[in-house]
Structure formats: C-alpha cells, structure tokens
Amino acid sequence: MFKHSAVLLRLTFAIAFVWALLWWPVRVLSANADTSWLTVAAVSCWLPVLIVAFLRIAGVAADPTRAAWLMMAIRASVVVAVVGVLRIHRPDAEFQNCYVWLILFYVVSLVVEVWEVRRELFFWETAEKDK
C-alpha cells in the first residue's frame, strides 16, 4: 500500500507543481485573468490518477503495466468527456484558454506515469532476478 500511495503522491505533486507554476503567468498575462480553465484541466487529469490509485490499493490493477493501461484509458476517457462537455455547454471556449491546458496536463501526467511504470518494472525485474 505504501508503494501505491507514493506513486499517487508523486503524480499529484507533478500536477500540482505544474498548476502552481502556471497560475501566476496565466493570471497576469491572460486578457481576462481567468485561471478556471487551468484548474479544470488539472482536476480532469488528476481524477484518473486517484481512481487508479484506489483500484491498485484494492488489488484490481496490481500489475504496473495493467495499471498504466487502465490509467491511460481512464484519463483519455475523462479528457474526451471534458472536451465533449465543453463543446456542448461552452462552444465559445477558445483553444488557447482551455484546450491548451488540457493538452499540457495530459502530457505532463502521461510522462510522469510512464516514468513511474518504468521505475516499477525495473524494481520488479530486479526482484525477479534476486529470487
């Protein structure tokens, strides 16, 4: 359980760090000074991390590659759902104000996730060799 919570914390920290890093420039440089799209993008890419972390703790996705595929599928589904909701309810949403943040947080969470899976697979291979 400790290992899974460490992965959850690292992914959460990465998303929160990028959000905090971008909050001030978005606030200052944006014409309407609205950081809500930044927050929506961060939360929509963080929710799949939370869901898969609980599935891993429950033992549903104990294998790191299975967990990675599950997280990618859930994240892609959530991002597609958010884009669909935005296209229906906010057709006036501009690309640079909302979709850029979704793409950025999607890529950041994907990079950190792949890094974590590679780390876990390395530890699994090392443990298998030691047996």
C-alpha positions, 0 to 999 in steps of 0.5 A: 500500500505504501508503494501505491500511495507514493506513486499517487503522491508523486503524480499529484505533486507533478500536477500540482507543481505544474498548476502552481507554476502556471497560475501566476503567468496565466493570471497576469498575462491572460486578457481576462485573468481567468485561471478556471480553465487551468484548474479544470484541466488539472482536476480532469487529469488528476481524477484518473490518477486517484481512481487508479490509485484506489483500484491498485490499493484494492488489488484490481490493477496490481500489475504496473503495466495493467495499471498504466493501461487502465490509467491511460484509458481512464484519463483519455476517457475523462479528457474526451468527456471534458472536451465533449462537455465543453463543446456542448455547454461552452462552444465559445471556449477558445483553444488557447484558454482551455484546450491548451491546458488540457493538452499540457496536463495530459502530457505532463501526467502521461510522462510522469506515469510512464516514468513511474511504470518504468521505475516499477518494472525495473524494481520488479525485474530486479526482484525477479532476478534476486529470487 
